[in-house]
């Protein structure tokens, strides 16, 4: 198998970092846990990844960096998060802080942010407020124009790198009554400010990410020149939404990396833990639980990776695709980690008895993903607002659909460089290539010869039937639906499941001969589609002996070969 070229740098990164189980490794599990226990910011670990050049992937090529592919950024973030979610979040915050500038900043601002990041300085993204949360149309922090300057007053809260950042992109109200055009983004370069003009909120104590810099900043008559404004006055809501749409996709890497490590540790534990005279792994319900988590990981990987690629192809649809990732991946993988905890038994409860206590850290850290960049319910609501158009038959443009599908889902296809802000729309206008392209990919499959061809086709026909039924059900009661009602959110959940099933199917069809034998064989896809289309089924009816053997073999082989539990079996670093 020839690994897609966008993953070659990730394997180089893994070789550079080495084996996290080696206590002499600068980025070892032991050191990660020491910093977490002491709640000490992991600057040395950030220095380690920046020694390889991780910060370059936050800066577009045209400004001296290596930010070309969001698919590559996702995989890199996953590699960091599998070692330490805290470092993964701290690293990701810098990209989030830079995105408004890459989208709409002046040339001088872009040059300045590029210089900051390439010299390993930190950026933050000051959006939320203590009393307003993510209700960003009610934010109170104000920026009042005074001749040629803006005077800023207010407080931003739960901000990553609020105190450690060298610069912040900050969202403030510039119209007295707010509104969709009443907010503006500013680049707040602390190096140019007087320290009396702002103060910090003390570091917040959190359940997870104990070593992260999560705090806030207060502004008191802070004067900024008009040149600090990012884009035009009134563009703040647009820029904040565009930036968080991107990071809703990328934050899936935290879940993928953390769950990969949690599964790896649990498989290793089950293979070596003797119970009733035999390894725990030999118990069928233990293997089935582990195999089911592997299926969840592969589904989530398909969804996140294809969405990252879609950012280069169909930016007008990303309000739906990004919300689907942000809802599905944290919801499913958080439950997966809970299932793994049940396999560890008492070892889960003992913080330093097994693997330095890293599993417990992952268990505490990953819930943050379902909270930041909009909660899970907020993602469902965002989809619900567009369902009326999405559930109209044949809503996507059929022109060039085949080309868009191929370039979105085939991992060996080249894609355009990322950062095209003028094409990022906040409403899909009813378009979703994943669902509208099902028949096209089914035709491609039926023109091939594959042992699972007929069985997969039956599942895909079930997917199409469910989509038709969903359209009918929604149309029959759409006039009765209330904003944010339970029924409305249930329709969104079902739609996201069907979208995810379609994404998994397209990924398989377009990479059948491109990846490894396990991917090609397709049992994982059959399991994934069955789980997504029939969530009410018990695991015992889905997990046949043959499927359990196939997935169980992958669990063990990838652990022994030190390769990722992912669609592309990336080779992990070793000593």
GULUM-38615 format. One line per field, with one value per residue (C-alpha): x, y, z; residue in one letter. Coordinates in nm, 2 decimals, decimal comma. Example, Ala and Ser with C-alpha at 12.3 -4.5 7.8 and 13.67 -1.06 7.14 Angstrom:
% residues 2
X: c(1,23:1,37)
Y: c(-0,45:-0,11)
Z: c(0,78:0,71)
residuo: c(A:S)
This chain:
% residues 575
X: c(0,00:0,13:0,03:-0,13:0,13:-0,04:0,02:0,39:0,47:0,27:0,47:0,79:0,64:0,58:0,93:1,06:0,85:0,93:0,76:0,56:0,60:0,97:1,02:1,34:1,14:1,10:0,73:0,68:0,36:0,53:0,62:0,27:0,12:0,36:0,27:-0,10:-0,08:0,11:-0,12:0,19:0,15:0,32:0,55:0,84:0,61:0,50:0,87:0,92:0,66:0,76:1,12:0,99:0,79:0,43:0,37:0,44:0,11:-0,08:0,06:-0,03:0,25:0,23:0,34:0,62:0,43:0,30:-0,08:-0,20:-0,43:-0,69:-0,68:-0,31:-0,38:-0,64:-0,40:-0,12:-0,35:-0,46:-0,10:-0,04:-0,36:-0,29:0,00:-0,15:-0,49:-0,38:-0,09:-0,33:-0,57:-0,30:-0,15:-0,49:-0,59:-0,31:-0,46:-0,81:-0,66:-0,50:-0,80:-0,98:-0,66:-0,60:-0,96:-0,99:-0,68:-0,48:-0,15:0,03:-0,18:-0,11:0,27:0,26:0,07:0,29:0,60:0,44:0,35:0,67:0,87:0,66:0,46:0,10:-0,23:-0,57:-0,93:-1,13:-1,49:-1,70:-1,81:-1,89:-2,26:-2,32:-2,13:-2,15:-2,45:-2,23:-2,51:-2,54:-2,18:-2,12:-1,75:-1,76:-1,54:-1,64:-1,49:-1,31:-1,18:-0,93:-0,91:-1,13:-1,18:-1,24:-1,41:-1,53:-1,42:-1,36:-1,38:-1,28:-1,02:-0,74:-0,40:-0,57:-0,26:0,01:-0,07:0,13:-0,17:-0,55:-0,82:-1,10:-1,47:-1,64:-1,96:-1,92:-2,28:-2,47:-2,76:-2,54:-2,71:-2,57:-2,37:-2,30:-1,97:-1,62:-1,30:-0,97:-0,61:-0,49:-0,11:-0,01:0,34:0,22:-0,01:0,04:0,00:-0,23:-0,49:-0,58:-0,58:-0,62:-0,89:-0,72:-0,66:-0,98:-0,99:-1,13:-1,22:-0,98:-0,70:-0,57:-0,24:-0,40:-0,40:-0,78:-0,86:-0,98:-0,89:-1,04:-1,01:-1,04:-1,04:-0,80:-0,72:-0,65:-0,58:-0,83:-0,56:-0,62:-0,96:-0,98:-1,18:-1,46:-1,65:-1,95:-1,77:-1,72:-2,01:-1,91:-1,54:-1,62:-1,86:-1,62:-1,33:-1,53:-1,68:-1,32:-1,22:-1,55:-1,40:-1,04:-1,14:-1,25:-0,88:-0,88:-1,14:-0,98:-0,63:-0,75:-0,98:-0,71:-0,48:-0,75:-0,84:-0,47:-0,42:-0,73:-0,65:-0,30:-0,45:-0,71:-0,43:-0,21:-0,47:-0,52:-0,87:-1,01:-0,70:-0,70:-0,64:-0,93:-0,92:-1,05:-1,39:-1,63:-1,81:-1,47:-1,36:-1,70:-1,68:-1,33:-1,43:-1,73:-1,51:-1,29:-1,59:-1,68:-1,33:-1,34:-1,68:-1,56:-1,24:-1,43:-1,66:-1,38:-1,13:-1,38:-1,51:-1,16:-1,11:-1,45:-1,34:-1,13:-1,41:-1,76:-1,72:-2,08:-2,19:-1,97:-2,23:-2,39:-2,08:-1,89:-2,19:-2,23:-1,87:-1,90:-2,21:-2,14:-1,77:-1,77:-2,10:-2,00:-1,64:-1,71:-1,94:-1,67:-1,42:-1,68:-1,71:-1,34:-1,34:-1,58:-1,32:-1,04:-1,26:-1,08:-0,77:-0,98:-1,05:-0,68:-0,51:-0,15:-0,17:-0,18:-0,01:0,09:-0,28:-0,31:-0,64:-0,80:-0,66:-0,81:-1,14:-1,13:-1,00:-1,22:-1,55:-1,42:-1,47:-1,85:-1,85:-1,63:-1,70:-2,08:-2,23:-2,38:-2,73:-2,62:-2,50:-2,83:-3,01:-2,78:-2,87:-3,24:-3,26:-3,17:-3,36:-3,65:-3,42:-3,19:-3,48:-3,60:-3,54:-3,24:-3,13:-2,76:-2,63:-2,58:-2,33:-1,98:-2,12:-1,91:-1,59:-1,67:-1,74:-1,41:-1,20:-1,37:-1,35:-1,05:-0,75:-0,50:-0,67:-0,51:-0,71:-0,67:-0,48:-0,69:-0,81:-1,07:-1,28:-1,50:-1,64:-1,73:-2,10:-2,30:-2,60:-2,59:-2,90:-3,02:-2,71:-2,53:-2,32:-2,28:-2,65:-2,72:-2,43:-2,53:-2,68:-2,37:-2,14:-2,37:-2,35:-1,97:-1,98:-2,21:-1,98:-1,70:-1,65:-1,63:-1,73:-1,94:-2,09:-2,45:-2,45:-2,33:-2,58:-2,86:-2,75:-2,72:-3,07:-3,18:-3,00:-3,19:-3,52:-3,45:-3,37:-3,70:-3,89:-3,72:-3,82:-4,18:-4,20:-4,05:-4,28:-4,59:-4,51:-4,28:-4,56:-4,59:-4,22:-4,11:-3,77:-3,53:-3,81:-3,73:-3,88:-3,68:-3,36:-3,45:-3,49:-3,14:-2,99:-3,14:-3,02:-2,67:-2,66:-2,77:-2,51:-2,24:-2,34:-2,32:-1,98:-1,85:-1,99:-1,83:-1,50:-1,49:-1,60:-1,34:-1,05:-1,12:-0,79:-0,59:-0,55:-0,48:-0,64:-0,85:-1,00:-1,06:-1,23:-1,51:-1,63:-1,57:-1,80:-2,07:-2,05:-2,04:-2,35:-2,54:-2,47:-2,56:-2,87:-3,00:-2,89:-3,16:-2,99:-2,81:-2,44:-2,48:-2,69:-2,45:-2,12:-2,12:-1,83:-1,66:-1,68:-1,56:-1,26:-1,18:-1,20:-1,03:-0,74:-0,70:-0,71:-0,42:-0,22:-0,23:-0,13:0,17:0,27:0,23:-0,01:-0,31:-0,66:-0,77:-0,87:-0,51:-0,29:-0,03:0,29:0,34:0,68:0,88:1,21)
Y: c(0,00:0,35:0,59:0,91:1,18:1,41:1,15:1,12:1,42:1,28:0,96:1,18:1,37:1,04:0,92:1,25:1,22:0,86:0,62:0,79:0,49:0,55:0,75:0,91:1,05:1,43:1,38:1,07:0,97:0,99:1,36:1,43:1,29:1,48:1,81:1,73:1,63:1,96:2,16:2,30:2,44:2,20:2,46:2,20:1,97:2,25:2,33:1,97:1,96:2,31:2,18:1,96:2,25:2,20:2,57:2,60:2,41:2,71:2,94:2,94:2,87:3,22:3,35:3,11:2,82:2,48:2,51:2,36:2,07:2,06:1,69:1,70:1,95:1,71:1,42:1,62:1,73:1,37:1,26:1,53:1,45:1,08:1,17:1,46:1,62:1,93:1,99:1,92:2,18:2,44:2,39:2,41:2,74:2,91:2,82:2,93:3,26:3,30:3,21:3,54:3,71:3,45:3,50:3,88:4,05:4,32:4,23:4,39:4,18:3,86:3,93:4,00:3,68:3,47:3,61:3,54:3,18:3,10:3,22:3,00:3,28:3,21:3,33:3,31:3,36:3,59:3,52:3,40:3,59:3,48:3,59:3,53:3,21:3,14:3,36:3,58:3,81:3,92:3,98:4,29:4,37:4,69:4,88:5,24:5,46:5,77:5,97:5,73:5,48:5,23:5,22:4,87:4,78:4,44:4,09:3,78:3,45:3,08:3,19:2,95:3,13:3,44:3,50:3,33:3,46:3,73:3,83:3,77:3,80:3,96:3,99:4,31:4,50:4,81:4,90:5,01:4,76:4,48:4,27:4,06:4,35:4,50:4,31:4,34:4,14:4,30:4,19:4,27:4,25:4,26:4,35:4,70:4,76:4,92:4,66:4,89:4,88:4,51:4,26:3,88:3,66:3,39:3,05:2,85:2,51:2,25:1,88:1,80:1,99:2,07:2,21:2,43:2,81:2,86:3,20:3,54:3,90:4,23:4,55:4,89:5,18:5,00:5,21:5,03:5,20:5,14:4,93:4,66:4,60:4,26:4,31:4,56:4,69:4,46:4,15:4,01:3,76:3,63:3,59:3,42:3,18:3,10:3,03:2,81:2,61:2,52:2,43:2,23:2,00:2,00:1,94:1,59:1,52:1,55:1,28:1,06:1,08:1,04:0,74:0,57:0,58:0,47:0,18:0,09:0,08:-0,12:-0,38:-0,42:-0,46:-0,72:-0,92:-0,93:-0,94:-1,29:-1,37:-1,71:-1,87:-1,70:-1,36:-1,12:-1,07:-1,42:-1,34:-1,27:-0,98:-0,81:-0,85:-0,74:-0,42:-0,34:-0,42:-0,20:0,09:0,03:0,06:0,38:0,51:0,42:0,58:0,90:0,90:0,87:1,16:1,39:1,32:1,36:1,68:1,82:1,74:1,89:2,22:2,25:2,15:2,24:2,53:2,62:2,31:2,32:2,46:2,12:1,90:2,07:2,06:1,69:1,62:1,84:1,66:1,30:1,25:1,37:1,22:0,87:0,86:0,99:0,69:0,47:0,57:0,50:0,15:0,10:0,21:-0,08:-0,32:-0,18:-0,24:-0,14:-0,02:0,26:0,38:0,37:0,68:0,56:0,18:0,14:0,33:0,62:0,71:0,83:0,66:0,86:1,18:1,11:1,03:1,37:1,57:1,46:1,61:1,95:1,88:1,86:2,19:2,43:2,58:2,52:2,25:1,93:2,06:2,38:2,17:1,98:2,31:2,45:2,15:2,17:2,53:2,40:2,08:2,22:2,28:1,98:1,73:1,85:1,59:1,65:1,97:1,95:2,08:1,77:1,96:1,83:1,61:1,31:1,52:1,67:1,33:1,19:1,48:1,49:1,12:0,98:1,02:1,01:1,29:1,63:1,93:2,30:2,49:2,58:2,94:3,06:3,28:3,43:3,08:3,00:3,03:3,00:2,83:2,53:2,63:2,27:2,12:1,81:1,61:1,32:1,23:1,35:1,14:0,81:0,67:0,77:0,59:0,29:0,27:0,28:-0,01:-0,22:-0,18:-0,34:-0,70:-0,73:-1,01:-0,78:-0,59:-0,72:-0,70:-0,34:-0,25:-0,38:-0,16:0,14:0,08:0,08:0,42:0,56:0,42:0,58:0,91:0,90:0,82:1,10:1,34:1,22:1,23:1,58:1,71:1,57:1,75:2,04:2,30:2,17:2,19:2,45:2,60:2,38:2,13:1,77:1,65:1,90:1,78:1,42:1,48:1,64:1,34:1,11:1,33:1,33:0,95:0,92:1,18:0,99:0,65:0,81:0,95:0,61:0,45:0,71:0,68:0,30:0,32:0,59:0,42:0,05:-0,02:0,26:0,15:-0,17:-0,51:-0,46:-0,15:-0,32:-0,63:-0,40:-0,59:-0,28:-0,08:-0,34:-0,31:0,07:0,09:-0,16:0,04:0,37:0,26:0,03:0,20:0,00:-0,33:-0,51:-0,56:-0,94:-0,94:-0,71:-0,87:-1,20:-1,45:-1,38:-1,00:-1,03:-1,24:-0,98:-0,68:-0,86:-0,94:-0,58:-0,47:-0,70:-0,65:-0,28:-0,28:-0,51:-0,32:0,02:0,15:0,38:0,26:0,47:0,44:0,52:0,29:0,55:0,41:0,54:0,65:0,40:0,40)
Z: c(0,00:-0,09:0,18:0,05:0,02:0,27:0,54:0,48:0,69:0,97:0,97:0,98:1,27:1,45:1,39:1,53:1,85:1,91:2,15:2,42:2,64:2,67:2,98:2,84:2,55:2,59:2,50:2,71:2,88:3,22:3,16:3,03:3,35:3,57:3,41:3,44:3,81:3,88:3,66:3,49:3,14:2,89:2,73:2,70:2,51:2,27:2,22:2,13:1,85:1,73:1,71:1,42:1,28:1,39:1,41:1,03:0,97:1,11:0,84:0,46:0,22:0,08:0,42:0,48:0,63:0,53:0,58:0,25:0,34:0,63:0,59:0,68:0,97:1,11:1,10:1,26:1,54:1,59:1,63:1,89:2,08:2,10:2,32:2,51:2,46:2,65:2,40:2,12:2,24:2,32:1,97:1,80:1,98:1,79:1,45:1,57:1,67:1,33:1,11:1,11:1,00:0,72:0,61:0,61:0,77:0,61:0,44:0,74:0,99:0,79:0,79:1,16:1,25:1,03:1,21:1,55:1,47:1,29:1,59:1,81:1,97:2,08:1,96:2,13:2,02:2,26:2,18:2,47:2,79:3,14:3,13:2,76:2,68:2,31:2,25:2,04:1,93:2,30:2,38:2,59:2,53:2,33:2,09:2,05:1,77:1,90:1,61:1,45:1,74:1,90:2,28:2,41:2,74:2,88:2,98:2,78:2,97:2,92:2,66:2,57:2,60:2,74:2,96:2,76:2,42:2,24:2,05:2,05:1,79:1,99:1,91:2,03:1,98:1,75:1,71:2,02:1,97:1,84:1,57:1,29:1,16:1,50:1,59:1,47:1,51:1,62:1,63:1,98:1,98:2,35:2,26:2,15:2,45:2,79:3,07:3,27:2,99:3,05:3,33:3,35:3,50:3,72:3,56:3,58:3,75:3,52:3,52:3,24:3,06:3,40:3,26:2,99:3,01:3,03:3,18:3,07:3,00:3,11:2,90:3,06:2,82:2,59:2,29:1,96:1,63:1,34:1,17:1,44:1,29:1,10:0,78:0,77:1,07:1,12:0,99:1,33:1,33:0,98:1,08:1,41:1,24:0,96:1,20:1,43:1,13:1,05:1,40:1,45:1,19:1,33:1,69:1,59:1,59:1,97:2,00:1,74:1,89:2,25:2,17:1,96:2,27:2,50:2,28:2,24:2,61:2,67:2,41:2,56:2,90:2,79:2,61:2,92:3,21:3,33:3,46:3,54:3,40:3,06:2,91:2,95:2,57:2,51:2,66:2,37:2,52:2,59:2,23:2,10:2,31:2,18:1,82:1,85:1,96:1,66:1,43:1,60:1,54:1,17:1,12:1,30:1,10:0,77:0,87:1,00:0,72:0,44:0,59:0,61:0,24:0,16:0,29:-0,02:-0,26:-0,13:0,11:0,05:0,22:0,53:0,77:0,75:0,72:1,00:1,24:1,16:1,26:1,57:1,69:1,59:1,67:2,03:2,11:1,98:2,09:2,44:2,49:2,34:2,60:2,87:2,73:2,74:3,10:3,18:3,03:3,25:3,56:3,88:3,68:3,55:3,90:4,01:3,88:3,88:3,86:3,48:3,20:3,43:3,47:3,10:3,04:3,33:3,18:2,85:3,02:3,19:2,89:2,60:2,73:2,64:2,27:2,30:2,49:2,29:1,95:2,01:2,22:2,07:2,10:1,92:1,63:1,61:1,61:1,33:1,12:1,21:1,08:0,73:0,72:0,53:0,23:0,29:0,27:-0,07:-0,33:-0,55:-0,39:-0,48:-0,81:-1,03:-1,25:-1,18:-0,89:-1,00:-1,00:-0,66:-0,51:-0,64:-0,52:-0,18:-0,10:-0,29:-0,05:-0,34:-0,53:-0,51:-0,37:-0,39:-0,12:0,18:0,28:0,04:0,27:-0,01:-0,08:0,29:0,31:0,64:0,48:0,25:0,05:0,07:-0,09:0,05:-0,20:0,04:0,03:-0,32:-0,46:-0,31:-0,64:-0,83:-0,59:-0,59:-0,97:-0,94:-0,70:-0,91:-1,21:-1,00:-0,88:-0,50:-0,27:-0,05:-0,34:-0,30:0,08:0,08:-0,19:0,03:0,31:0,08:-0,05:0,31:0,35:0,05:0,19:0,52:0,35:0,16:0,48:0,66:0,39:0,41:0,79:0,80:0,54:0,72:1,04:0,95:1,01:1,37:1,45:1,71:1,73:1,93:2,01:2,09:1,76:1,56:1,72:1,67:1,29:1,30:1,47:1,21:0,93:1,06:1,10:0,73:0,62:0,81:0,66:0,31:0,39:0,50:0,18:-0,05:0,13:0,07:-0,30:-0,39:-0,21:-0,28:-0,44:-0,28:0,09:0,27:0,25:0,56:0,42:0,08:0,23:0,36:0,66:0,86:0,63:0,66:1,04:1,02:0,79:1,00:1,32:1,17:0,99:1,27:1,60:1,79:1,71:1,99:1,95:1,97:1,65:1,46:1,57:1,39:1,48:1,14:1,18:1,54:1,42:1,15:1,37:1,66:1,43:1,34:1,70:1,78:1,46:1,47:1,84:1,77:1,45:1,62:1,35:1,40:1,44:1,14:0,78:0,68:0,90:0,98:1,13:1,48:1,62:1,82:2,02)
residuo: c(X:X:X:X:X:X:X:X:X:X:X:X:X:X:X:X:X:X:X:X:X:X:X:X:X:X:X:X:X:X:X:X:X:X:X:X:X:X:X:X:X:X:X:X:X:X:X:X:X:X:X:X:X:X:X:X:X:X:X:X:X:X:X:X:X:X:X:X:X:X:X:X:X:X:X:X:X:X:X:X:X:X:X:X:X:X:X:X:X:X:X:X:X:X:X:X:X:X:X:X:X:X:X:X:X:X:X:X:X:X:X:X:X:X:X:X:X:X:X:X:X:X:X:X:X:X:X:X:X:X:X:X:X:X:X:X:X:X:X:X:X:X:X:X:X:X:X:X:X:X:X:X:X:X:X:X:X:X:X:X:X:X:X:X:X:X:X:X:X:X:X:X:X:X:X:X:X:X:X:X:X:X:X:X:X:X:X:X:X:X:X:X:X:X:X:X:X:X:X:X:X:X:X:X:X:X:X:X:X:X:X:X:X:X:X:X:X:X:X:X:X:X:X:X:X:X:X:X:X:X:X:X:X:X:X:X:X:X:X:X:X:X:X:X:X:X:X:X:X:X:X:X:X:X:X:X:X:X:X:X:X:X:X:X:X:X:X:X:X:X:X:X:X:X:X:X:X:X:X:X:X:X:X:X:X:X:X:X:X:X:X:X:X:X:X:X:X:X:X:X:X:X:X:X:X:X:X:X:X:X:X:X:X:X:X:X:X:X:X:X:X:X:X:X:X:X:X:X:X:X:X:X:X:X:X:X:X:X:X:X:X:X:X:X:X:X:X:X:X:X:X:X:X:X:X:X:X:X:X:X:X:X:X:X:X:X:X:X:X:X:X:X:X:X:X:X:X:X:X:X:X:X:X:X:X:X:X:X:X:X:X:X:X:X:X:X:X:X:X:X:X:X:X:X:X:X:X:X:X:X:X:X:X:X:X:X:X:X:X:X:X:X:X:X:X:X:X:X:X:X:X:X:X:X:X:X:X:X:X:X:X:X:X:X:X:X:X:X:X:X:X:X:X:X:X:X:X:X:X:X:X:X:X:X:X:X:X:X:X:X:X:X:X:X:X:X:X:X:X:X:X:X:X:X:X:X:X:X:X:X:X:X:X:X:X:X:X:X:X:X:X:X:X:X:X:X:X:X:X:X:X:X:X:X:X:X:X:X:X:X:X:X:X:X:X:X:X:X:X:X:X:X:X:X:X:X:X:X:X:X:X:X:X:X:X:X:X:X:X:X:X:X:X:X:X:X:X:X:X:X:X:X:X:X:X:X:X:X:X:X:X:X:X:X:X)
